[in-house]
Amino acid sequence: MNTHIIKYVTVKGYQVPVYAPKKELQVSIDVTRIITGVIFGSLLTAVGAIPFLI
């Protein structure tokens, strides 16, 4: 596999290298999906935990 680091993305203060075999756009789209998924997941978790906190 001809993977190479395209750019470093900062995630929570950590520099995370983004690898891409060929499709740079596809990788950035996947990364965006993952990040939005994590954000929505933590939001849902926070919302779900609110009744227990009250």
GROMACS elastic network, one bead per residue, 0.5 to 0.9 nm:
[ bonds ]
;  ai    aj funct       b0    kb
    1    21     6  0.68163   500
    2    20     6  0.83122   500
    2    21     6  0.55572   500
    2    22     6  0.80803   500
    3    19     6  0.59819   500
    3    20     6  0.55847   500
    3    22     6  0.78835   500
    4    18     6  0.82514   500
    4    19     6  0.55186   500
    4    20     6  0.61164   500
    4    21     6  0.68562   500
    5     8     6  0.76497   500
    5    17     6  0.60260   500
    5    18     6  0.55962   500
    5    20     6  0.68241   500
    6    17     6  0.74158   500
    6    18     6  0.58281   500
    6    19     6  0.60574   500
    6    20     6  0.68051   500
    6    24     6  0.78191   500
    7    16     6  0.84148   500
    7    17     6  0.60061   500
    7    18     6  0.56287   500
    7    19     6  0.78766   500
    8    15     6  0.57434   500
    8    16     6  0.53089   500
    8    18     6  0.59427   500
    9    14     6  0.80074   500
    9    15     6  0.56728   500
    9    16     6  0.51112   500
    9    17     6  0.62265   500
    9    18     6  0.68430   500
   10    13     6  0.57322   500
   10    14     6  0.53024   500
   10    16     6  0.59608   500
   10    17     6  0.86654   500
   11    14     6  0.51458   500
   11    15     6  0.64373   500
   11    16     6  0.66422   500
   11    35     6  0.89628   500
   12    15     6  0.85000   500
   18    27     6  0.78080   500
   18    28     6  0.81999   500
   18    31     6  0.84869   500
   19    24     6  0.84593   500
   19    27     6  0.77210   500
   20    23     6  0.62533   500
   20    24     6  0.57351   500
   20    25     6  0.89899   500
   20    26     6  0.85647   500
   20    27     6  0.62882   500
   20    28     6  0.89516   500
   21    24     6  0.77687   500
   21    27     6  0.89892   500
   22    26     6  0.88822   500
   23    26     6  0.53310   500
   23    27     6  0.64541   500
   23    28     6  0.88995   500
   24    27     6  0.52552   500
   24    28     6  0.63577   500
   24    29     6  0.86555   500
   25    28     6  0.51794   500
   25    29     6  0.60962   500
   25    30     6  0.85816   500
   26    29     6  0.50479   500
   26    30     6  0.61582   500
   26    31     6  0.86132   500
   27    30     6  0.50115   500
   27    31     6  0.61081   500
   27    32     6  0.85191   500
   28    32     6  0.60698   500
   28    33     6  0.85108   500
   29    32     6  0.50521   500
   29    33     6  0.61361   500
   29    34     6  0.86176   500
   30    34     6  0.61275   500
   30    35     6  0.85772   500
   31    34     6  0.50610   500
   31    35     6  0.61226   500
   31    36     6  0.85516   500
   32    35     6  0.51103   500
   32    36     6  0.60584   500
   32    37     6  0.83377   500
   33    36     6  0.51917   500
   33    37     6  0.58889   500
   33    38     6  0.85077   500
   34    38     6  0.61153   500
   34    39     6  0.85892   500
   35    38     6  0.51074   500
   35    39     6  0.61806   500
   35    40     6  0.85974   500
   36    40     6  0.60010   500
   36    41     6  0.82803   500
   37    40     6  0.51724   500
   37    41     6  0.58493   500
   37    42     6  0.84996   500
   38    42     6  0.60905   500
   38    43     6  0.84587   500
   39    42     6  0.52755   500
   39    43     6  0.61178   500
   39    44     6  0.86020   500
   40    44     6  0.60349   500
   40    45     6  0.84518   500
   41    44     6  0.51140   500
   41    45     6  0.60903   500
   41    46     6  0.85464   500
   42    46     6  0.60179   500
   42    47     6  0.85002   500
   43    46     6  0.50355   500
   43    47     6  0.61024   500
   43    48     6  0.84367   500
   44    47     6  0.50201   500
   44    48     6  0.59170   500
   44    49     6  0.84361   500
   45    49     6  0.60464   500
   45    50     6  0.86990   500
   46    49     6  0.50795   500
   46    50     6  0.63191   500
   47    50     6  0.53116   500
   47    51     6  0.79302   500
   48    51     6  0.67510   500
   48    52     6  0.80040   500
   49    52     6  0.54016   500
   49    53     6  0.64300   500
   50    53     6  0.50852   500
   50    54     6  0.63956   500
   51    54     6  0.53801   500
